[in-house]
């Protein structure tokens, strides 16, 4: 899963910077700085308006709350409870934050059985949610602002830096025009080939109705139409 997530992020950045990559290095850096400044502001503003949990996790929590309506929590200790769901029984341990259905500990979010226990005790379900689902986590991600670049006339550049000449790295350029689009993996290439084959199979002639050719290459044209 991590591989696909990393690939998606890289492809999104590549698509966003598609035209900026043709600029000079200095202009490219200015573009990236402005882009990160905009993203940082918008994400910080969005995180400020969110509820105690992220939108997706808040929706899941409400769904589990609705599912717990017909459940009964029976205490064994202050932390250990038996939750009756029709003919089924589940064991919830609030101290360990576990449930016999395994969803509580796997999702790090109160399942419907844990919800029944939390509701029985009049507790806040947010305290049993993972820190990563809470509002404070995205706020910490975007709390460091991206400082804007001041005007070039106000820059103070040391002399030793001005004397340095930055040259491009040495390397042998391959023959032909450089690639602009990414290389597609074999999995995507195979899917495209299969889709093309399916499209070709759907082609049919307008004269005779047979598949595999069109009107121009048809050899079964009725004589009265020739």
N, C-alpha and C positions, 0 to 999 in steps of 0.2 A: 504493500500500500504506500509506503514511504517513497518508493521509486516513482510511482505515478503522480503523487503529490508534488514531488520535486520537479518532475517533467512538466507538469501543468503550470507551475509557478514560473519556470524558465521560459516556457512558450508564451505565457502572458506578457512577461517583461520584454521578450524578443519582439512580440507583435506591437507593443506600445512604443518601443524604440526603433521601429522599422525604418522610418524616414530620418530620424535623428542620427542614425549610424552613418549616414552619408555626409554629415557635417564635419568640420574640423574638430580636433580634440577639445579645444577650448570651448567652442559652442556646444559640443556634446555634453561636456561637464555642466555648463550653465543650464542646459535643458533638463538634465537629470536632477540637478539641485532644485529647480523650480517644481519638477514633478514630485519629488519627495516632500517638499514643503506643502504642496497642495494635498497630497495623500495623508500626511501627518495631521494636518488641520481637520480634514473631513472625517477621518477615522476617530480622532479625539472627540470631535463634536458628536458623532454618532454614538460613541461609547457613553458620553455624558447623559444622553437622552434615554438610554436603555434602562430596563428594570433591574432588579437585584440580580437576576440571572440573564444570560444571553437569550435572545428571542427563541432560538430552537430548543434550548434546554427548559425554558419556562413553559413552552408548549408541551413538552414531554411530561413535565411535572404535573401540569393540569390534567393531562390524559390519565396519568396514574392515580390522581386524586379522584377523578370520576369513577375509575374502575374499582376503587376501594369502598364505594358507598354501601355495598351489600356484604361487607366483610365484618367479622367480629373479632376483636382483640382480647385475649384472655391472658392476664399476667401470671408468670411463674415467679419472677423476681422483678426488681425495679428495671432491669435491662432486658430480660429474656421474656418473650411473649409467644403465645400460640395464636395464630391467625386462622380462623375458620372461614373457608370460602366454599359454601355449599357442602359437598361431601369431601372436599380436599382440605388438608391441614398443612400449614407452612410455619416454620420456626423463624422468628426474627430476633436478632440480638442487636439492640441499639448501641451497646458499648463497643462492640466490634464492628458495627455497621455492616452486618451480614444478614442474608436471608437464605432459606433453604432452596429458593427458586434460582439463586445465583445472580439475579439481575442487579440487586442492591450493590454488591461488591464489584461486579464487573463494570457497570455503568457509572459507579460512584454517584448515583442519583437515587433517592428513595423510590423503590418500586411500589406497586399498589399495596402489597402486604405491609411494607414499612410505613406507608401512608396511613393505614388503618391504626397502627400503633401510635404514630405521631399525633394523629387526630384524637385518639383515646386519651392521651396525656396533655393535649392542648399545647403542644410544642411547635416551634417554628421549623418547617422542613428545610429552610435555606441552610441551617447550620449543619445538615447532614449531606449537603451537596459539595462536590469537589471545588476547590479554590479556583481551578481553571475555568469553571462555568460561571463564576461570579463577575459582577461588574468591575470589581477592583483590578482584575487581571488584565483585561484589555486597556484599562486606564493606565496601568503601569507600562504597558507596551508602548503607548504613544505619549507618555508624560514628558519625554525629552524632545523639545522643539528642534526643528531644523532651522538654524539661523540663516537669514537671507544674506546674500553677498553684497557688500557695499559697493559704491561706485569706484571704478578703476582708478580715478584720479586721487582717491584717498588711500590707496594701498601704500604700505611702507615695506619695500622689498630690500633686504640686505644686499650689499655689494657682492658678497661671495655667491649669492644665488643668481644675481644678474650675470655674473661672469660664466656660469655654467651653461653649456650648450647641450640640450637634450636631443639626442638622435634616436631615430627608430631602431628597434632591434635588428640585428643582422640575421638574415635568413634567405633561403632560396625560394623564390616565388614559383609556384607550379604553373605549368602551361595552361593556356585557355583563360576564359573569363571567370573571375571569382564567383562562387556560388552566393546567391542572395537568400534563397529559400533553404530551409533545413533539410537534412537527409531524412527520409522517412524510413522507419524500421521495417523489417520484413513482414511483421504482423499487419501493418497498415497497407503495405504493398499487396499482400495476398488478398486482403479484403477488397481493395480496389479492383484487382483483377477478377475476383469472383463477381463483383457487382457489374463489371463491364461484360462478362460472359452472360450474366442474366439478362442484361439489356439487349445484347445481340440476339439472344434466344427469343426475345419478345418481338423482334422485327418481323413483319409479314408483308407480303406483296399486296398492293392495292388492286391488281388485276385478278389474280387467281386465288388470293387468300392464303397461299402457302407461306410457311416460315422460312427464313434463311436468305431471302433476297428481296429486292424492291422492284418498282415498276421498270426502272431503267434496264435492269439485268434479267427481267422476266422472259422466259422462253415458252410460256404457256398462254400467250395473249390470244384471245379468240380472233379468228380470221376476220370477222365482221368489223373488228376494231382496228385492224392493221391498215 
